[in-house]
Amino acid sequence: MIFQCTIAHPVMLSGIGLHSGHRINLTLRPAEAGSGITFHRTAGERTVSIEAVSANVVDTRLATVLGKGGLTVSTVEHLLAALSALGIDNLHIDIDGPEVPVLDGSAAPFVQLLQSAGLRSLNRSRKFLAIRKPVSLVDGEKRISLIPSRFFRITFDIAFGHPCIPAQNRSIKFSPEVFQREIAPARTFGFLKEVEMLKANGLALGGSLENAVVIGEDRILNPEGLRFQDEFVRHKILDCVGDFSLLGYPLLGHIKASKAGHDLNHRMVEKVLSMPEAWKLVEFNEANLDEAIHARPSGFMPDLALSKI
């Protein structure tokens, strides 16, 4: 939590893209302190580097899409959520297709991959974006707010008005362990009618019961059922973690969201960044580093151990 982090060794994976249906190869490589998360998107002989920051978001209709120089990378939110939750600040991501592989529709495979690579601490302190004043955004029935907190928290509620998805609410105070156990395994989901419409329009070509929870008229179509009784709201929290990582800094604040999705998440990130009076960048003060490490519970961010930038 105190120092910036990258992975210890390069790792690779390949999988199907949810919308293209094509096999896509992904390589994760260690990166130096201060370089951030960068996708290196290859198309033919051309490679474009796309930093994982809000300014590079080009679409949020079906997933969060990053783009630059005429090339894009879609469905980045599950991988970004895993990186954020594990505290990985710097990483090179080589990708040879237009979207991050969907794998099983959750972030759990990415967490496992990153753990297999190992984590390496870097000799530079982390900077946190600490919320100091409430910020809110409302769009009809959808709303999202961000309030001060010593921790990173998300409280989320959903209501789809469908018999298979009762109103659900969950509140999480984040740590790597909590994310891995309670959020990472939650899969993306969709309604059968919407999936059929997307496929008819050349989208969701890689979608199946192996990488998404599919909801029919009155039942869940996946033979194994749900991983959690409230898997739907947990996945919304997972997406929210990934989308808010595009602030460019780990967050100290409490996100409260209702019926929000990628679009509202992105608009909220943009609103926060446009209101510097509502937040401060902070980092651990070296003078208090020993006390912060040895005398405080894990994940606690004491005001005394923080210095304003």
N, C-alpha and C positions, 0 to 999 in steps of 0.2 A: 504493500500500500504506500510505502514511503518513497521508494526509488522507482524510476522508470524501468520498464521491463520489456524484454523481447523473448523469442524462443531460443533454445539452446542449439537446436539442430534443424536443418531443413526437413520438411515432410511433404508428401504428395498424396493426392487422392484424385479419383475420377468418378464421375457420376452423370446422371441424366439431368438435363435442364427441364424445369417444370413446364415452361411454355414452348421451348423449341423442340423438345424431345430428343435433342442431340447429346452425344456423350461429350463432356467437357472435362478438361484436365486442369488441375489446380496445384500449384506449388507454393508453399509458405516458406519464406526465408527470413533469417534474423535481419534486423535493421539497427542502425546506430541510434543513440539517444537523440531525441529532438526531431527525428525524421517523420514520425507519425505513421499512420496506416496508409499504404499506397497500393492500389491495384495497377498492375502492368498488363494492360489488355492488348493481346496480340491478334491481328487479323491479317493473314497472309504474311508478307514481309514487313508489315507495319506494326509498331508497338507504341501505344500511348499510355503515359502514366497518369492515373486519376487518383488524386488524394481523396481520402474518405472524410470529407467535410461537407457541411450543409450547402456551401456555395456551389458544389458540383452536382447537386440533386437536379435531375432533369425531368423526372416523372414519378408520380406516387399513386397512380390509378390502381394498379394491381399489385404492386410491390414497390419498394424503394429502389430507384434506378439512378446510378451515378453516370455522368458522362463528361467527356472532354475531347476536343479535337475531332469530333465526328464519330467517336466510338463510345459505346456504353457498356455498363455491367449492371445487370438487373438482379433482383432478389438477394441483395447484400445483407439484409437485416439479421438473418440467423447467424451468419458468421460473425458479423460485427457485434452482436449480442454476446456471443461466446468470448470474443476478445475483450470486450468491456468488462464482463463479469470476472474474468480471470486476471484482470489488471494488466493486459498486454497493450502497451502504448505505441510500440514501434514494430512494424512488420512490412515486408515486401510480399505481395500476393501476385504471382504470375498466373494468368488465366487466358486460355485460348478460345474462349467462346463468349457469347453475349450475356450469360447469366451464371451465377454461382450454382453448382449442382444442388438439387433439392434434397438428395439423400433420403432420409425417412420422413422429411417434412418438419423436423425439429432441429434444435441446436445441439442435441446430445452427441451426434457423431463428430461435430466440430470440437466439442469439449474433449472428447476422447483423443482426437488427433493431436490437439494442442498439448495435452498431458503426455502423450507419447513423445512429442518433440522436446519436452522439458522446458522450463522457464529459466531465463537468465536475467538477473538483476543488473542494471546499468548504473554507472557512476554519475547519475544526475537525478535530482529530486523531481517528483511529480508536481505538476501544477493542477490545482482543482478549481473548478468553477463553482463558487459558493453563492447560493441565492441569498440575497439580503432583503429584497422586497418582493411581495407577491406579484405574480404575472398570471393573467388568465386570458383565455380565448374561448369564444362561444360561437357555434355555427348550428343554428336550429336546436335540435335535441342533443347534439354533440358538444361536449365541452371538455376543457383541459385547463388545469391550473398548476402552478409551481410555487411552492411556499418554502421559506427557510427551514432548514433541518441540519443537525450535525451529521446526519447519515444520508445515504442514498436510499430513498424509499419510493415505492410505487403503490398506489391504491387505485384499483381499476374496477369498474362495473360495466356489465353489458346486459342488454335486453333485446332479443331478436324477435320475440313474439312467436316462437316456434315451439311445438311440443317437445322437441328433442333438446332444445337449448333454453332451459328456464333462466330467469334472471340470476346472474352470478356476480359475486363480488369477492375480491381477494386483495389483501394488503401484505406487502413483503418489505422487510428491511434487508437490504442486500449484503451478501457475502459470497465468495466463490462457492462455499459449501451449500448455501441455501439455493443459489442459482442452479447448481448441478443437480441437486436432489429434487427441487420443487418446480423449476421453471423449464430448464433445458429440454426435458423429454416431451414437453407439450407440443403436439403437431399442428401444422396449419390445417385449416378446415374450409369446406365449401359446400354449398347446396347442390344437389344433383342437377337441378334445372340450370343453374348458373354454369356448372362444369360443362354440360352438354352444349350450352350456347357458346361458351368460350372455344370449345373444340371445333364447333361449326365455323368459327371465325378464325381458325388457324392458330388458336392459343391453347394453353394447357395440354399440349400434345404429349407431354411427358407425365401428366398427372395420372395417378392410379391409387388403388386402395393401399398400396405399399408406401406411399409418400404423402398421404393426406387423409384426414377424416372426412368422409363424404356423407352428407345428411340427406336422406330421402324424405318422402312425404311425412312419414310417421316413425322412422327408425334410423339408427346409425347403420350404414351399409357395411362397414368393416367387420369381418367375422370375429375379430378379437375384441371388438368393442373399444371403449375408451381406456386410456392409461390412468386418467384421474376423473373423478366425477365432475370436476369443474375444469376439464382440460381446455375448454374454449377460452375462458378468461385468463388462464395461465398463458396460453399462447399469445393473447393480446398483450400481456405484460412482456413476454419475450420480444415481440416486435417493437414494443415501446423502448426497451433497453437498447436494441440495435439502432433505432431511429434517433434516439437522444445521444448516442455516442457521437453523432455527427456534429455535436457542439464543438468537438475538437479537444475537449478536456473531460476527465472524470467529473461527475456531478456530485455536489453536496446540496441536496434539496429533496423535497417531497413532491413527486408528481401525483396529482389526483386527476383521474380521467374517467369519462363516462361516454361510452359508445364511440370512442375515438378510433381512428385508423391512421394509415401512413400519411395521408394528406394533412390531417389536423396535427399530427405529430411534427411533421416538417414545418408547417406554418408556425407552430409554437416555438420550435428551435430558432427559426428566423426572427420571430418576435423577440425572444430573449436576447439574441445576439444584437438586435437593434436597440436594446435598452441597457446600455452599460451601467446606468445608475441603479439597476436592479440586482447586480451581482459584482463580485470581486474575484480576481484570480489570487489564489493563496497557495503557499507551499510550506512544508515543514521547515522550521527554523533549526539550523544545525546545532545551535546552542541548547536546544531542548530535545534533540534527537534521542539521546539515551533514555530520557524520561519517557518520551513517547513510545519507545520500543518496549521498555522493561516494566514500566509502571502502569500501563493502561491496558484495558481489555482490548482484544483483537477487534479492529474495525473502528475504534473510537477515535474521533478527531477533536482533540481538545483545542480550545481557542488559543491557549498559551503556546501551543506548538505550531501555530500557523503564522506566517508572515505575509503581509499584503505585498503584491507585485506592483 
